[in-house]
Amino acid sequence: MLAFIYKPLLYCYMFLGALAPVRPAVKAFHPIHVSTGNIEYNSKDNKLEVICTIFTDDFEAGLAKQYNTKTDLNKAEMHTAMDALVKQYLAANLKIQADNAPVKLNYLGFGINREGTDIYLESDKIQQPKKVDVEISLLYNLFDDEINIVHIIVNGVRKSEKVNYPDKKVEQVF
């Protein structure tokens, strides 16, 4: 009995499916808005090395909204312009203190890693910190459900913390 009902239904779907207009592929949607910040003290160079990873499509939208300009992090011909925007955005949305002293972060560049953009920064030479404070607000200008996960590694000890919008501060003592 069920086969009798399903067969005409199948033909109906096939017929209506053939009449449906063909739509271009929709960009992949990811329902979670998360970025990571990896901060590691390199004892050989006496520097903090920072890698922030952000979904590329979200990051482009955040940059476009913040600076009211067209963005494309993948286009080689726009790389110099995007470098300037990324550097400015990170300077505004990531601040680090080591032992209560502000840490100057030097922008090294960015690279695309599949769906993510990795942004590279490093500090000037500093002493091994006992306490690291981070103020991070990546993509807070775009999403009110943004999560920033911060990993801090000093002397081989890793401490991680999740920061939910609108919170911005992380403090870790080593």
N, C-alpha and C positions, 0 to 999 in steps of 0.2 A: 504494500500500500504506500509506504513512504517513498519508494522509488518512483511511483506514479506522480507524486507531488514534486519531488526534487528535479526531475528531468525537465518539465516545462519551466521551472524557476531558473534552471541553469541556462536554458535557451534564451530566456528573457534577459538575464544578466549579460550574456554574450552579445545579444542584439543591441541592448542599450549601451553597453560598453563600447561598441563599435561606433555609435553615434556621438559619444562624448568627445568634446574637443580635446586635442592633445595640449597639455600644459607643459611649459618648461620645468625642468627639475628644480625643486625648491632647495635652497641651501639647508644644510643639516642644522637642526635646532637642538641645542643642548639646554636642558631645563635648569641646570645648576650654574650659578655665577660664582666662580672661585678663582682665586689667584694665589700663587705661592711666592714667598720670599725666602731664599736660602742665604743665610749670612754665616760665613765661616771665617774664623781667624786663622790666617796662615802664619805659623810661627817662624817659618824660614824667611819670609819676606816682611814679617811684622805688619801685615795689612789685613783689613777685613775685605773679603771677597764676597760680592753680592751677585746673585742671579735671581731675577724676578721672572716668573713665567705667568703669562696671561693668555687666555683664548684670543687668537688673532682677530676674529670677527668682532668680538666684544671690545677689544683694545682699539681697533680702527674706529668703531662707533664712539667710544669714549673720547678719543683724540679729536674726532670730527666735531663732537658736541662741545668739547672744552675750547677748541680753537677756531670753530666755525669755518672749517676748511675741508676740502676733499682729501681723503686719506687712502692710501693703498700701500701697505707694508711689503707687499710682494713684488711690486714693480721696481725694476733696477733703476729706471730713469728718475724715480721719485725718492731713491734711497737717501740722498743728501738732505732733502727737505724733511723726510720722515725722521732722520737722525736728529735734526734740530727739535722737532716736536716731541719725540720720545725723551730726549734729554731734559727738555723743559718740564714735561709732565712728571717724570720721575723726581726731579728736584723739588717739585711742588707737593708730591704725594708720598714721599719716603724720606724720613729723617731718622738718623741714628745718633745715639749718644753712647760713649764708652766711658764708664766711671764718671758720669755726670758732665762730661765735656762733649760738645758737638763734634761729630766726625764729618769731615769733608769727604764727599763721595765724588770720585772722578768717573765720568761716563766713558765707557769703552766701546759701546755699540750694541746692536741687537741682531738677532738672527731668527729665522723662522724654523720651527721644529714641528713638522706636521701641522696640527691645528693650533699650536701654541707659538707665542713669540717669547723668546728668551732675551732679557735685557741684562747686560753685564756692566757692573760697576766695581770699583775698588777704592779703598781709602788710601790716604797718605800713610806713612809709617806711624804706628802707634804701639804703645806697650800692650802686652796681653791684658785684656780687660777682665775685671772681676765682676762687673755688672754691665749689661747691655740693655739700653732702652731703645725701643723702636716705635715710631709713629708712622702708621701705614694706612693709606686711604685709597688704594688702587681701585678704580672704577666706581667709587662712591658717587661720582657725578652722573652715573648712568643707571645704576641698580640700587634699590633699597633693600635687596636681599643678598648683597655681595658678601662673600666670605674671603678673608685673607688668612692664609695659613703661613705662619712664620716659623722657620726652623733656624735656630742659632746654635752654632758649634764652636766651642772654645776648648782647646786642649783635648780634643777627641770626645768631649762630652756634648751630646746633642739634647737640646731642649726645644720643644715645639709647643705652639699655642695657636688656637683658632680665634680669629678676631671677626666678630659679626658686625655688620653695619648697624648702628652708627659708631660703634666703638673703634678706637684707632690705636690704643696704646698697648704695648707689650713690654714687660720688664722681666729679665732673667738674670739671676745671680749665679756665678760660677765659683 
